[in-house]
């Protein structure tokens, strides 16, 4: 999912994943919220890796 978000939203991909995480959290779906938070974290890790190369 991280790759798909990067392809569609570029530098805003992590923020999009954070948005989905917040929506699911607000709707009481903790599992999906956590999954989207993990995607956002991975996107930020990928961005940091690219900056270090």
N, CA, C and O atoms as a DFTB+ gen file, in Angstrom:
212 C
 N C O
     1  1       0.831      -1.192       0.000
     2  2       0.000       0.000       0.000
     3  2       0.874       1.254       0.000
     4  3       0.514       2.268      -0.598
     5  1       2.008       1.180       0.664
     6  2       2.898       2.341       0.704
     7  2       3.325       2.756      -0.702
     8  3       3.370       3.946      -1.017
     9  1       3.633       1.788      -1.531
    10  2       4.070       2.090      -2.897
    11  2       2.936       2.716      -3.701
    12  3       3.156       3.648      -4.474
    13  1       1.727       2.203      -3.518
    14  2       0.571       2.757      -4.230
    15  2       0.340       4.210      -3.811
    16  3       0.118       5.073      -4.661
    17  1       0.392       4.480      -2.515
    18  2       0.193       5.857      -2.049
    19  2       1.288       6.785      -2.569
    20  3       1.010       7.922      -2.951
    21  1       2.524       6.308      -2.584
    22  2       3.611       7.128      -3.122
    23  2       3.381       7.442      -4.592
    24  3       3.627       8.562      -5.040
    25  1       2.913       6.460      -5.334
    26  2       2.683       6.672      -6.763
    27  2       1.563       7.678      -6.998
    28  3       1.646       8.491      -7.918
    29  1       0.529       7.632      -6.185
    30  2      -0.623       8.509      -6.395
    31  2      -0.483       9.877      -5.736
    32  3      -0.988      10.871      -6.258
    33  1       0.202       9.935      -4.590
    34  2       0.212      11.172      -3.806
    35  2       1.603      11.745      -3.551
    36  3       1.735      12.778      -2.895
    37  1       2.623      11.097      -4.054
    38  2       3.977      11.616      -3.945
    39  2       4.386      11.959      -2.523
    40  3       4.261      11.138      -1.615
    41  1       4.869      13.163      -2.340
    42  2       5.398      13.573      -1.035
    43  2       4.328      13.669       0.046
    44  3       4.655      13.797       1.226
    45  1       3.069      13.608      -0.334
    46  2       1.976      13.699       0.638
    47  2       1.444      12.327       1.051
    48  3       0.442      12.247       1.762
    49  1       2.084      11.266       0.625
    50  2       1.588       9.907       0.875
    51  2       1.449       9.606       2.364
    52  3       0.444       9.029       2.778
    53  1       2.421       9.979       3.166
    54  2       2.346       9.702       4.608
    55  2       1.180      10.447       5.246
    56  3       0.507       9.911       6.126
    57  1       0.942      11.671       4.810
    58  2      -0.178      12.435       5.353
    59  2      -1.519      11.812       4.967
    60  3      -2.468      11.839       5.750
    61  1      -1.595      11.256       3.765
    62  2      -2.816      10.575       3.342
    63  2      -3.043       9.348       4.229
    64  3      -4.166       9.106       4.672
    65  1      -2.005       8.585       4.488
    66  2      -2.126       7.416       5.361
    67  2      -2.517       7.844       6.779
    68  3      -3.318       7.171       7.428
    69  1      -1.960       8.950       7.258
    70  2      -2.346       9.473       8.577
    71  2      -3.828       9.844       8.606
    72  3      -4.516       9.599       9.597
    73  1      -4.311      10.432       7.518
    74  2      -5.724      10.793       7.429
    75  2      -6.598       9.547       7.539
    76  3      -7.555       9.525       8.313
    77  1      -6.272       8.511       6.770
    78  2      -7.051       7.275       6.835
    79  2      -6.991       6.669       8.236
    80  3      -7.988       6.146       8.734
    81  1      -5.839       6.739       8.856
    82  2      -5.708       6.230      10.219
    83  2      -6.631       6.975      11.175
    84  3      -7.300       6.361      12.006
    85  1      -6.666       8.294      11.055
    86  2      -7.514       9.099      11.928
    87  2      -8.998       8.827      11.701
    88  3      -9.773       8.759      12.655
    89  1      -9.391       8.674      10.441
    90  2     -10.801       8.393      10.133
    91  2     -11.216       7.062      10.751
    92  3     -12.273       6.973      11.377
    93  1     -10.400       6.035      10.581
    94  2     -10.748       4.729      11.138
    95  2     -10.751       4.769      12.670
    96  3     -11.585       4.127      13.308
    97  1      -9.826       5.518      13.251
    98  2      -9.799       5.641      14.711
    99  2     -11.075       6.311      15.215
   100  3     -11.681       5.867      16.191
   101  1     -11.470       7.375      14.542
   102  2     -12.683       8.097      14.929
   103  2     -13.919       7.213      14.800
   104  3     -14.856       7.337      15.588
   105  1     -13.924       6.320      13.807
   106  2     -15.054       5.429      13.590
   107  2     -14.989       4.164      14.443
   108  3     -15.836       3.281      14.313
   109  1     -13.987       4.078      15.310
   110  2     -13.895       2.954      16.236
   111  2     -13.245       1.701      15.694
   112  3     -13.339       0.641      16.313
   113  1     -12.591       1.800      14.556
   114  2     -11.939       0.630      13.950
   115  2     -10.446       0.704      14.242
   116  3      -9.657       1.168      13.419
   117  1     -10.080       0.243      15.418
   118  2      -8.704       0.355      15.888
   119  2      -7.712      -0.425      15.020
   120  3      -6.600       0.039      14.769
   121  1      -8.120      -1.602      14.570
   122  2      -7.214      -2.431      13.760
   123  2      -6.834      -1.739      12.455
   124  3      -5.658      -1.701      12.092
   125  1      -7.818      -1.195      11.751
   126  2      -7.506      -0.495      10.497
   127  2      -6.729       0.789      10.769
   128  3      -5.832       1.152      10.008
   129  1      -7.073       1.469      11.846
   130  2      -6.340       2.674      12.207
   131  2      -4.860       2.351      12.430
   132  3      -3.981       3.054      11.931
   133  1      -4.599       1.293      13.175
   134  2      -3.212       0.882      13.424
   135  2      -2.505       0.482      12.129
   136  3      -1.325       0.778      11.942
   137  1      -3.231      -0.190      11.242
   138  2      -2.631      -0.607       9.967
   139  2      -2.223       0.611       9.142
   140  3      -1.129       0.642       8.580
   141  1      -3.098       1.612       9.067
   142  2      -2.770       2.816       8.308
   143  2      -1.642       3.600       8.980
   144  3      -0.818       4.205       8.294
   145  1      -1.597       3.594      10.305
   146  2      -0.494       4.253      11.009
   147  2       0.829       3.571      10.679
   148  3       1.855       4.235      10.525
   149  1       0.802       2.243      10.570
   150  2       2.005       1.504      10.173
   151  2       2.436       1.872       8.757
   152  3       3.629       2.008       8.484
   153  1       1.477       2.030       7.866
   154  2       1.791       2.436       6.489
   155  2       2.438       3.823       6.497
   156  3       3.434       4.044       5.809
   157  1       1.884       4.746       7.259
   158  2       2.452       6.103       7.342
   159  2       3.880       6.055       7.870
   160  3       4.759       6.754       7.365
   161  1       4.109       5.231       8.884
   162  2       5.447       5.102       9.447
   163  2       6.418       4.549       8.405
   164  3       7.539       5.041       8.271
   165  1       5.987       3.538       7.677
   166  2       6.851       2.954       6.638
   167  2       7.156       3.971       5.534
   168  3       8.276       4.025       5.026
   169  1       6.163       4.767       5.171
   170  2       6.394       5.791       4.155
   171  2       7.446       6.788       4.617
   172  3       8.309       7.191       3.837
   173  1       7.377       7.182       5.869
   174  2       8.380       8.126       6.391
   175  2       9.762       7.489       6.448
   176  3      10.766       8.155       6.198
   177  1       9.816       6.187       6.781
   178  2      11.098       5.483       6.774
   179  2      11.684       5.441       5.364
   180  3      12.879       5.666       5.176
   181  1      10.831       5.152       4.368
   182  2      11.295       5.105       2.982
   183  2      11.820       6.471       2.536
   184  3      12.833       6.559       1.842
   185  1      11.125       7.527       2.938
   186  2      11.562       8.875       2.571
   187  2      12.917       9.195       3.197
   188  3      13.796       9.752       2.539
   189  1      13.078       8.839       4.469
   190  2      14.364       9.070       5.139
   191  2      15.490       8.275       4.481
   192  3      16.602       8.781       4.334
   193  1      15.206       7.039       4.088
   194  2      16.205       6.229       3.400
   195  2      16.629       6.875       2.086
   196  3      17.811       6.882       1.742
   197  1      15.663       7.414       1.358
   198  2      15.992       8.087       0.083
   199  2      16.841       9.324       0.324
   200  3      17.739       9.624      -0.463
   201  1      16.568      10.033       1.389
   202  2      17.333      11.253       1.666
   203  2      18.769      10.938       2.078
   204  3      19.674      11.738       1.842
   205  1      18.976       9.782       2.690
   206  2      20.313       9.418       3.132
   207  2      21.164       8.847       2.015
   208  3      22.391       8.821       2.122
   209  1      20.535       8.393       0.951
   210  2      21.305       7.824      -0.180
   211  2      21.912       8.885      -1.041
   212  3      22.584       8.573      -2.023
